[in-house]
């Protein structure tokens, strides 16, 4: 009974979590591109930490995508699926680590500070 409920409820939750991740990354890219253009064209006199903003959005979106992958582990039926899922989680964790390392170096490098 509980297994049937999980099979019924989990796929929409996973899909929603993945869509949220995609939405977060898309919004971050558009926002960072807008601020990049504003900085490039000199519309505002103040520089903006575009690189930090983009990395922050990508890291947040990646966290949502990893949450969806973790939820998928409940549905794993075979060892082959587990290997593929493990590889995906490992790659996303590596990407997340690289993005966080980049974020640590970001604003201090140029003297820019992210807006709050």
Secondary structure, 3 states (H helix, E strand, C coil): CHHHHHHHHHHHHHHHHHHHHHHHHHHHHHHHHHHHHHHHHCCCCCCCCHHHHHHHHHHHHHHHHHHHHHHHHHHCCCHHHHHHHHHHHHHHHHHHHHHHHHHHHHHHHHCCCCCC
